[in-house]
Amino acid sequence: MTYNLGVSLGRRAVAVLLAALMLGAAWDPAFAQEKKKKKRGRAMLVVADKVIKEPMTQTFPVIGRLVARRAGVVAARTQGPVAKMMVDVGDRVKKGDLIASLVTDSIVWKKRLKQAVVKEKKAAVTTANAQIGLIKQELKRLKNLRRSAAFSQARFEDKRQEVVKAESAAAEASANLQRARADLKLTEISLYNAQVRAPFGGVVSKRYTDSGAFLNVGQPVVDLIDDNSLEIEADVPSNRIGGLTPGTPIKGQIDFKHSVPAKVRAMVPEENPLTRTRTVRFTAEFDGSIKNLAASQSITILIPIGQTRTVVSVHKDAVITRKGQKIVFVVVKNKEGKGQKAFPRTVTLGEAVGGRFEVLSGLKPGERVVVRGNERLRPGQKVKISKTS
């Protein structure tokens, strides 16, 4: 028991001695200075970005909306009861797809009746032409008897009049045939229009009727919106419209996340007297990255209000404020050619250019500045540029 107690006390003494030695080393000024030098010699990993020269245009935001160039009511072109509705709200259709089908029994029988009338009129034309041929043949025989005693001038003149009468009857029969063919064509058109088809591709936004309802000519069947032909419409203040001409490029923003390039397509020459604005249409270049676009959706249009000028710009994340001054850390190579260091530099900034600031003084194009990790940098500290942002 005495032996174990002695061993335990000995081990405790060794532990206390080692802790005292380590504590003393930590409080030793020389040891602390050496540790600080090693820490100072390490390169901090940062993200850098170049100072660039780019064109800048001052803009004015206007709230616009997406509108479909092709949208409207699909109406019935013939009358009749609805046999079946082929689509519902939200369904997407292509051009020519069947939307609704009308009952066509009566139209089919009308078509057959018109076909029979056409055959009848064709036969009448054939008969009239045959009658003309017969009368002309008799007239020719009488003409050959002109020098004989059997020739009768009165009979010859009567036969000539019969030819004129037969030709008139043939013309009338031909006209009746044309009218019968036109009636048949109209019936065929009604039969075709009994199948209500999509005039363009789009999405059904509203349905006005259902199976069993009776439709008259012009009565609405569905509302159709072509969401693939969306463009931008905005009411631009009249005093901001001077810089807009057809073809002028602009930028739009949806949900403050997605940028949409667009061009001016047309300006409506009518001013709203209450708001003093004019309607402008823009052709947008959607690349498919923005999903679920819809008509009447809001979009912010950046209207140019000044001439484009070239400026030097720096990334916004590179600018930090210290003691009331705007500074950036510029990455500079060491004189020995090994490694890089970051040095602070005071800059004068101008207007914002998207995610960057216009630089009025303090930086030159091509210089690299720290955009991530600059809050913890010290003047002249070694840095290592990260390849990934």
Buried (B, 14 or more C-beta within 10 A) or exposed (E): EEEEEEEEEEEEEEEEEEEEEEEEEEEEEEEEEEEEEEEEEEBBEBBBBEBBEEEBBBBBEBEBBBBBEBBBEBBBBBBBEBBEBBBEEEBEBEEEEBBBBBBBEEBEEBBEEBBEBBEEBBEBBEEBBEBBEEBBEBBEEBEEEEEEEEEEEEBBEEBBEBBEEBBEBBEEBBEBBEEBBEBBEEBBEBBEBBBBBBBBBBBBBEBBBEEEEEBEEEBBBBBBBBBBBBBBBBBBEEEBBEBBEEEBEBBBBBEEEBEBBBBBBEBEEEBEEEEEBBBBBBBBEBEEEBEEBEBEBEBBBBBBBEEEEEBBBBBBBBBBEEEEEBBBBBBBEEEEEEEBBBBBBEBEBBEEBEEBBBBEEBBEEEBBBBBBBBEEBEEEBBBEEEEEE
